[in-house]
Every structure is written in C-alpha cells, then in structure tokens.
Amino acid sequence: MINEYLAWPANSCSVTSEYIELYNFGPGPTNIGCYIITDGDFSITIPSNTIIQPGQFYVIAGQNTLPLGCANGNLAVTVDLNWNTCNCTSAPIPTTGSGLMTDGGSGSEQLVLFDPGFKVVDAVVRNLSESSSAITTSSASGQCTPYTFNLDTMNIQYEMIGQSQGRANSFARRINGGCGWLKDPQQSGGASNNTPGASSELDASLSITAPMTCTNTGGAAVYVNSGNYSQIFPMKYILARDVDSNNIYDFTDNYSYGADSTSSSVPVTNLVPGIYKMVVETANGCDLTSFNFNILGCNSGILDIEFSFFELVTFDNKKFKLSWNVGNKEEVQSFMIQKSADGINFTPHKEIFNVTDPSFNSGYYYEGDVPGNAEYYRVQLITKDGKKRFSTSKKLFLSNPLVGTIVFPNPFKDKFTVSIPASNLGSITMFIYDIFGRIVRKEQMETNAGNNSLLVNADLLHPGIYVIQLRNKLNQNISTSRILKISN
C-alpha cells in the first residue's frame, strides 16, 4: 500500500527529493515487479521481480539518496528506485519546477498504485484531484505489459487524506497500514510512521473457535466492534500458514485469500494443525490488522518452541545488543546469530552454545561492534531434536541520538528515574517489558537538548526483572536497560 509521500520538498531539498513510500504489511513477502504508480501525468513501472518482505518499506524518488531532513528527520534514506535513472517511466520526469507531483497553492496530487494486471491496489488523494492526461506506461525494459489510460476517465475510489498542503511536510498514515493520515513535519520515509498515541481505528479481536483438530476442522474468527458495520464490511483477509514451522513467512508457505460480507466477524474454518498469521483489512482497503494463532493437532499438548521477545539496540554508535527470549528453554540446543545486508539473504555470524549459562536466566543476548553499514540481524534457534526456528529480523540503524541513558536506582522498590541525555528536541516512548516479553507499562515524553529525567511510579509492578526500552518517533529502539524490582 501507499504508506507515505512528499510532494513539495523544502527549499533546501531539490525537487528530485520528492518521494513515495510503499509498505508491505504482510503476512508474507510480495513481488511488486511490474506494479505501476502514477500521479495522473506520469507513471513509474517497478522493475520485474522486485521483492519486499513483510514489514519492509520501498522508497521511490528522483535521486539515489535523500539527505537527512529531506525524507526522514533522523537519518539519510537510501532510495530503492530512482525514477530518473530506472528507464521505467512513461516520459522523462522533470528535475526542476514541480517535478513529479504538483503541490503548493491549490495543488492536490492523487496517487494510484496498480498491480501487473492493472487492478487498483491503492489510491489516495489529498483533497479534490487535479486533472490528468493520457499515459502509456513503460514496459520496464520489455519485462512488463504497458497500459494506456487516463485517470479522469476511470472510476477510482480514492482514500481522502484531507490534510492541508505544506512545504516540507509529507502525508503519512498515522500508523503503518492504517486509514488515518496526517501532515507530518518530521518525515519518516523508509521507516515506521509510529505517530505518538496513534492506534488502529479498527476495534477487532481474535477468537480461536476450534483450537484443536485431528484432521481439518480447526477454526478461528476475527470479531469486529463498530457502530457502523456498513463502513467496514465487506472485509478481506489473507490467511498464512507457516508450513515449515520456522517462524518466517516466505514464498514456500501457504496463503489463502477471502472476504466476508456479514458483520460482525470474519471466520476461517477447515484449518489443519499449524502456526497461522491472519491479516484483515476493512472495506476501505486500510486499517490492516494482524493476528497470530495456533491450531493444535489432536495429540498435541503444545506447539513447537517459539520466540516470545526479540529486540535490537545500539549504544553510542559503537556497540549493539540483541536481546531475545523463548518458551520451553529446556528444548534449546543453540542459537545462531545471522546478519544480512538487504533483509532477505542472511548468513551465519555467531553461534551461541552455552544456552544454560546462568547469565541467560532472564533472557538471551548477544553484543557486537556496530558495522560500517546498516545491516539486518535475526536469530536462528536450533532445538535438541534438530528443528530450526527464526526470530523476526531487525535493522541496525547507525544513528543513535541517546547516549548514556541511565536507569536508577537499580534495584528499586516502588519508583525509579530514567535519565536521558538528548542532543535535540524529540519525542521518546518508554516501554516496560516483563520477563515474558509482555508490555506492562508505556509512557511518552518530550525531550529537550541536554539532560532529561522521567520519574516512574512502578509500585503496582510485581517484584522481578523488567526491561526498560526507549524508542524514538521512528519506532527505532534506541536504549535498553534491565532493572530489578525488590519487595518493600
């Protein structure tokens, strides 16, 4: 889906720093090769066999790199597709003047995303759309089917953003995959939107209607609570089954697609035993929501061991730390740290055999030196009977605005303070996790340049070990600390 775009760059950024961010909500990878994105005057055909993984972003712009502040408030952004050099546009896109997307004044550019069969995947517009012209799309070096069209003559249902235009402000979904938009003064191109306080407008929950089966009688349902079901239904869904039970959804897994027009639930039935992920979307094509669940076999007491927590944090741009936890620790033989330059192809990095070391009682971890380039990391779990499981992947960002964060006193009884030295103004969200990886507390604070302090009253927490995690506006994990609460 179209997750964010900037049509009117700041004066300090060239017109070629306009960008469009696509996002794959999941549950599995998507081949967006031969997809077409258009503003009604120009079109861009994405080269064939372009794969984006679930949770990944795809940035399209008129130059190879977008400097700090031109697409992201925290870091420079490497562009995935440069429309001025890709030989994949309907005509040369201007590098001066208004560039690709007209904004400013009364400008109100529309964007439409088509799949290779020329079916509308997503369509957004700020307000009333401008007039369009006839376009013949590129074949992308003969790999894609060209189409001729005029948006003005097509019956397209647009998602109305409804924000006022403004130079240097991107239009971004409040949350990745959500329906609500905002004019974002601190762009988040290539990273999570994570608007503070924002949540999905879809009030939905999962119920396992038939949790155990000997054949194919398992079932689950997503229940929706709404005052106006006609605005939500019919709802579509994608149901993914992790065929090899490795906690990674890829092209080897099983996917089924469906829709339900009857409120107030979206049921899936006739399920075989396995690990599932279900993504639902409203009739508006947004507010995507994901649910994980298991269907047990008739002789199963539990499913295979799984990761319950996995995080990555950098310290002072010199060291990084991976932290994770799993259930059924007694079944673990070893862990393999894997790394990747693209988030797709992973190679072994470091194996951990001493899984019974007392230092791992509160969770597993690995520390390493920050590499010269951004990398992705994940953990492979090997069980004693030879099975393999994978954590999700985390991208190692090289920009860390918080250095020397301190949590004290440690141990504490009822209160503790988080001391945060920051280099500039910003928004920080604090999460407190228990040893099972569950969020038990969440607080947000605005930081000023210099030292900042947050006093946390935690008298309602039970004695035990907790993880204090700080995330910035881009949802990047920028500080992690362990703390112990003791009895009064």
N, C-alpha and C positions, 0 to 999 in steps of 0.2 A: 504494500500500500504506500501511498504518498504520505510521508510522515512529517515533513518539514520542507519549506523552501524560502529563499530570499530573492526578491525580485528587484530590490532597489538598494544597492550597496552604499556604504558610507563613502564620503568624498575621498577618504584615504585609501579605499579599496577600488581597484579597477572594475569596469563593468563586467569583465570576464569572471569576476568572483561571485556573480550570481550562481546559485546552486539549487539543486533539487535532491532531497534525501529520500530514498526508498527504504522500506523496512520489512523484513520477513518475520512476522510474529510466530510462525511455526504452524504445526508442531515439527515439521521436518524441513530438509533443505528444499530450495526451489531453483529450478533452472529458468532464469529470466531472459535467456537468449531470445532475440527477435521480439521482445517486448518493445512497444513504441510509446514514447512520452511526447506530448505535444501541447503547445500553448495556443494553437489555432492558426499561427502564422508560420511556424517552423515545427519540424518533428525530428526526434532523435531515435534511432533504432539501436537497441542494445545488441552488441555482437553475440553471435550464437555461442551456446554452451557456456554462458555466464552463470555461475552457481553462487547463491548466497545461502549461508547456513541460518538455521533458526536463531533469532535474536541478533542477527547482524544487520548492519546498515550498508547502503550502496549510495555513494555520493557522486552526482553528475554535475559538472561545472565546465567553465570555459577555459580553465587553466589547470596545470598538474597539481599544484599545491595552493591551498588557501591559507594565507598568513594568519597568525594569531589575531583575533578580533574581527576577521572578515567572515568567518563561518562558525567559529567556536570561541567562547570567552576565555577558555583555559589553555588551548593548545592549537598549533597549526594542524591542518587537516590534509591528508593525502587523498587526492581525488581518485575515484575508481574509474571514471570515464570522462575524458576531456572531449567535449563536443566539437572543439575547434581542430582537433587532430585525429579524430576517430574515423573519418571518412564514412560517417554513418548518419548524416543529416540530410534533410530534404533539400536544403540550399545552404550556402555559407551563412553562418550566424554572425551578425555584426559584432565587432570587438570594440566599438565606440558607440556613443549615443545611448540608446535604450537597451542595447544588447539583445538578449533572447526575450526577456519578459518585460513588458511595459508596466511601469508603476510610477508613482508620483502624480500629483494633481488628482485627476479623476480616474487614474489607471486602476484596473481591476482584472488582472490577468487570470484566466482559467487554466487549469492543468488537467489533462486526461491521460490515463495510462491504459493502453490496450495490450492484450496478450497476443501471441503469434497468430491466432485465428481471428484477430480484430474484434474481440469481445472486450467490452469495457471492464477493467479490473477496479479502477478507482477514478473518481472525477471530483475535483474541488474547485471552488471559485470564491474570491474574497467577498464580492457582492454581485452586482449585475455584470454579466460578462461583456467583454468587448466584441466587436465584430471580427469574424475570422475570414480566411481566404482558402481557396482550393490548394491542397497539398498532395504531393505524391511522395510517399515515404521512401527512404533509402533501402536498398537490398542488403546493406552491410556486407559489401564485397561478395555479393552473389549468394550469401548464406541464408537470406530471409526473403519472404514474399513481400513485394511492395504493394501498397494500397494507395488509392486516390480518394480523398474525402474533403468535406468542408463541415466543420463543427456546427456552423449555423444551420445546416440542413438536417442535422441529426437530432434525434430525441434522446438527449442525455440527461440523466438525473444527477445534478450536482449536489455535493455536500457544501453548504454555505458556511464559510468561515466567519463572515460578519464583523471582522475587525477593521478598524480604520488603517489606511496605509501610513507608512512612515519610513523615512530613510534609515538604513542600517538595522531594521527590525525584521527578523524572519517571522513567518507564520508557522507555528509549531503545534502539533497535537499536545494537549496538556499532559497526557501520558502516552507512551508508545502504544499504538493501536486503538486509542480512544476516539470518541466522537467530538469532544470539545476542543476548540482551538484557542490560541491566544497570540497576541503580538509580543514576541519575545525580545527584549532589549539585550539579552545575553545569549546569542545564538548557540545552539548545541549541535551543529552539523556534525554527523559522524559519530554521535554519542547519544546516550539516553536523554530524553527530554526531562523526565523526573521533576516536573513542576512541584515545588513545595506545597504540601497539603492536597494535591490533586489525587483523585481516585476515579476508578471506572464509574460511569453513570449507570452501568448495568448492575442491578442488585440480583445476583444469582448465586446458587449454592448447588453442590453435588450430593447426590444420594446414591449409594450402592444398593440397587433394588434386589439383585441376586448375586451375592458376593462369592458364591462357591458353585462349581459345576463339575460334573464328570464328563460332559460332552460339550455342548454349545448352548447352554441355557443361562449363561451369566448375563447380567444386565445392570445398567446404571442410568441415571437421569439427571439432567441439569434443570433445577427448578428456578423460575424467574418470579420476582415480586415487582409488580408495576401497577401504577394507577391507570395506565393506558396501554393495554397489550397490543392494540392495533398499530402503535408506533414501533413495536419491537418485533412482532411476528409478521410474516414467516421468518424463522431463524435458520441459518445454515450452520453446519458443523463439519469438522474434519476429525475423524477418529483414527488415531495412530496406535498400532500395536508393536511393541519392541520385540520383534521376532527372536533375536538372539539374546535378549535379556541383558544387554551390556550398558544400559542407561544412556545410550546415544541413539537418536532417531536420524537415520540416514536413508539412502535410496534402497537399501536391502530390506527395510522394514515394510510393514503392511499399512496401507492407508485406505480409508473408505470415506465417502462424502455423502452428505444427506441434507435434508431440510425438513422442517416441521412447521406446519401452519396453525396447529392447535395449541392455544395457550392453556396452561401456564408452564409447560415443561417440554424438554427436548429429550426423549428417551432413546437409548440404544440397547438393543437386545440381541439374543443369539450369539453371545460372546463366548469364545473359548478361554481357558485359563491363560493368564498372561499379564504383562505390565502395559498399561494404556495411558495415553495422553489425549484429551479431548479439547478442541478449540471451538468455541461457538462465537457467532457474530450476529448482531441484530439486523433487522431488515434494512437499516441504513448503511450496512456494509462496514460498520466500525464498532467500537466498544468490544473489541475482541477480548475474550477471556479464556484462560487455560485452566484445565483441571487434570490432575494426575490421580489414577486409581489402579487397583489391582483386582483381578478375578482369580481366585484360588481354585486349584484342582480339588477333586473330592477327597483325595488322600493327603492334601497339603495342610499343614498347620500354619506355616508361614511361607512367604515367597523368599527368593534369594536375597542375600545381603545387599543393602543399598547405602548410598551416601546420604547423610542427613544434614550436612553442613559443608560448605566449601567457599573460601574467600581468599583473596589476594590483596596484599597491601605493600606499598613501597615506603622506605624510610630514607629521607634525605637524598633521594635520587642515587643512593649508593647500594643499598641493600633492599631486598624484597623478601616477603614471607608468605608462604602458602599455609593456610590452616584448614583442616577438614575433620570430619568425624563420621563414623559409620555405626550401624547397628550390628549386633552379633559379632563383636570383635574377636571372639574365640575362633571364628571361622577364617580369619585373615591370615594369609601366609606372608605376603609382602605387598609393597606399593611401588609403582614405577612413576616417577615424575616425567611427564612428556612436555615438549615445547614445540612451537610451530611459528613460522613467520607469517602465515596467512590465515590461521584459524581453521584450516582444513586438513593439511598434511602434517601430522605430528611424528616426531622422532623421540626415542628414549633419551633421557637426560640424567636421571639419577634414581637408583633403586634403593628402597628402604627395607631392610630385612629384620631389624630389631624391633618388631612391632609390639613386643611385650615389655619394652623398656618403661620403667615407672614414669619417666618424663612425659609419656604419652597418655597417662591416666585420664587427663581432662581433654584430650583431643590430640590429633596428629598434626605435625607441622614440618615444614622444610624451609630453610633460609638460604638465600643465594645472593650473588652480586648482580646488580642491575646491568643488563647488556647495553650495548651501544645503540641498538634499535629496538623499537617496540616489538614485543613478542606475546604470543598466547601460551598459556600453560593449562594443563589438566593433569589429573591423577588417575592412573590405572590401578585398580585393585585386583590382586590375584588371590583367589581363595585356596584353601588347603586341598580341595578336590580339583584344582586346575581351572576353575571358571574365572572369567575376566569381566570386570565392570569398569565403567568410566565415569568420572565426575563430569560436570559441565565444564566448559572452558572459560578462562578469564584472561582478558587482555591486560598486559602490563603497561600502564601509562608511565611516561617518563617525567611528567610534570606533577610535582607534589608541593602544594602551597603551604602545607603544615609540617613544620619541623620541630621536634622536641615536645610533642604533646605529652602531658603528664597527668596521671590519674592518682589522686591521693585523698585520704590515707589508704593504704593497702597493706593489710586487711582493714575493712571498715565495719562499723556496727549498724548505723542507720543512715548516714549521709556520706557522700564523697564529692570531691570537686574535680572537674576536668579543666585543666589549664591549657589553653590553645593559643600559641603564638602564631599569628597570621600575617602575611605580607601585604594584604589588601582587604578591601571590603568584600564580604561574601556571605553566602547562606550555607550553614552546616546543619546536617541532621545526625543526631546521635541515636544509635540502636543499641539496646542491651539484649544479648542472647543468653539463654541458659545453656547447660552442657549438652542439650539435645538439639541445639540449633534453632530453638523457637524464640521469636521476638517477644520479650516480656515488657519492654518499655521503649518508647520512641519520643524524642523531643527535638525541636528545631530551634536554632538560634542564629542571629545575625552577628557576624564577626567584624571587628574594626581592625585596621592595621595596628599591629602591636600585640600585647598580651590580652587575652580574653579568658574569663572564668565562668564556668557553669556549675552551680551548686545543685546537686541531685539528691532529692529526698527518696531513699530507697528502703524505708522502714518496712514496706509491705513485701519485699522480696524475702524468700526463704534463705537461710544460711547455705552457702555453697559457692562454687566457682562460676563467674559470669564473664562474658566477652563484651567489652565496650568498643563499638565500632563507629567511626565518624565517616560520613560520606558528604561529598560536595554536591553542588547543584546538578552536575552531570551524572550523579549516582556513582561516581568513582570512589572506591574505598581508599581513603587517604590516611587512616590511622586505626590501628587495632591494639587493644590492651586487654590483659586478663586481670581480674580483680576478685578478691575473696571476701565474701560477707561472713562474719562470725556472729555467734549468738551474743545478745546483750548480757 
